[in-house]
Amino acid sequence: MLSETDTFAEIWPDLDWQPDSLQIHQFERLYELVIAGNERLNLTRITERTEFWEKHLWDSLRGVITMPAADLSVIDIGTGAGFPGLPVAICRPEWYVVLLDSVRKKSGFVSSVVQTLGLTNTRALTARAEDLAHRREHRESYDLALLRAVAPANVCAEYGLPFVKVGGSAVLYRGNWEVLEEVELARACSALGAEIAEVDAFELPLTGAVRHCVQLRKLKPGLGVFPRSSGLPVQHPLGALEGRCPIPEDDQTE
């Protein structure tokens, strides 16, 4: 069991990365701000300190840590309390990270955290992905899209891939992973000009809980119709097998 004064050095070797003193301070301050904000906004069920560092911080970084350190433009879709985008922005100060949420109170909270932590590489936006992805300045303009605990995987693909440049990637953070879910995701990716590049299964460093990061690669420009209007991606998910109910959204960040 880690003590309250531990800097959680034990969890970072699994990522082959170590935060510096400023990043540790920012992670600590982020925890304090989320706990305080949680009293007003019900942001997360993960409030115990050790669990927060493992399931919010370490897990957020696990999906991107092997990507190149060169400048990347990133969009975190459905950021909620700021995960995975805030830890990613702290870990990779050379990246430009947009934190997107459709709920104004949540994006407002995240914006205040960005200012408090002094993150100059980060911006919070309030909008629906289905709308923002059709704006010229955002469409196919990001190197990387991140989606964590947002919706079933095939729905996440429709939300995320229209933001991604050809040659770019989307990372879907998942808990459990099923073969049928992968089949439906592959069908959706085909319609969206992408492919499943990798399904990475791993264990959290303290609890050993199994998680998955699914990386999608954008192969060609997507059709202008995607993403469809608000509600349609969930009501009529791309790639869904006939007679099969959508897999419930992943709750790993709750």
C-alpha positions, 0 to 999 in steps of 0.5 A: 500500500502506498503512503499519502506522501508517496510520489507513486514512483512504483507505477511509472516503470511500466510506462518506461516514463518518469514524471519530473517534479513539476509534473508530479506537482501538477498531478497532485494539484489535479487530484485536489481540483477534481476532488473539490469539483466533484462535490459540485459536479459529480465528476467521478466515483474514483476519489481515493488517492491511490486509485486516482493515480492508477485509474485516472493518471496511469491509465490515461497515459498508457494509451499514448506513452509509446507515441512519438514525442514530436509535436502532435495535435490531439483532441480528447472527445467527451473529456468529462473531468479531463481524462485522459486529456489533462494527464496527457497534456501534462505528460506531453507539453509539446503536444497541443491538446483540445478537451471537448465536452458537450456539457458546459459545466464540465468543460467549464470545470476543465477550463478552470483546471487548465488555467490553475495548472498553467497548461499553455498547450491545452484548450477546453471547448463546449460542443457536440462531436457530431457538430464540431467535426463538420467545422472546417477548422476541426475536420480531419485536422488532428493527429490523434483523437482520444475517447475514454468511457464515451460510448460503444467502440463503433460509436466512438469511431464515428465520433472520433475519426472525422477529426483525424488526419489521414495517417493519424490515429484514434485511441479508444480506452476500453475495459473489457473487450469482446470479439463481437465488439471488434467485429462491429468496430472493424465494420464501422472503420471500413465505412469511416476510412480507417482500420483497427491497427492494434488492440493492446491488452494490459493490466493496471500496475496496482490492482491488476485489472485488465484494460484495453487500448484500441488504436485505429489508423486513418487510411483515407478521407472520410465521407462528409456525412460522418459523423451523423446528426446528434443521436443517430450514431447511438440509435443506429450504430455503424457496423452493428450486427443485426439483432445485437444490442450495442455494448454499454459504454465503458465505465472505467473512469467512473 
